[in-house]
Amino acid sequence: MEQVKSTLKAKWLKNILRFVGILILVVLITLFFGYVAITFFPNINIQQWFQHTKLFWLGVRCMLYAIISGLVCGIYRHQAISGKTIGFLVLGIVCCEILNILYIIN
């Protein structure tokens, strides 16, 4: 029985690490495309494009927060998470959104 739990935990950890790796890869690819866009297409106004598509990006952020919440709930089911950790996570999300709101207002 103990070996089965250990195997399940190892699979679960492997899936989480795979997800984090894919997420890091997506961020790096996005940064590369941003670099290429700024370097080779200097006449394109990216800030104006972000302003026109701000509701889309709000939806993307909301989906990302939903995924993070799902992961936190999944972790909480397997192992208790302290209130301080959840508080820091919520504080980080709130700070990120405040910065986005300030950027939109400016």
Buried (B, 14 or more C-beta within 10 A) or exposed (E): EEEEEEEEEEEEEEEEEEEEEEEEEEEEEEEEEEEEEEEEEEEEEEEEEEEEEEEEEEEEBEEEBEEEEEEBEEBEEEEEEEEEEEEEBEEEBEEEBEEBEEEEEE
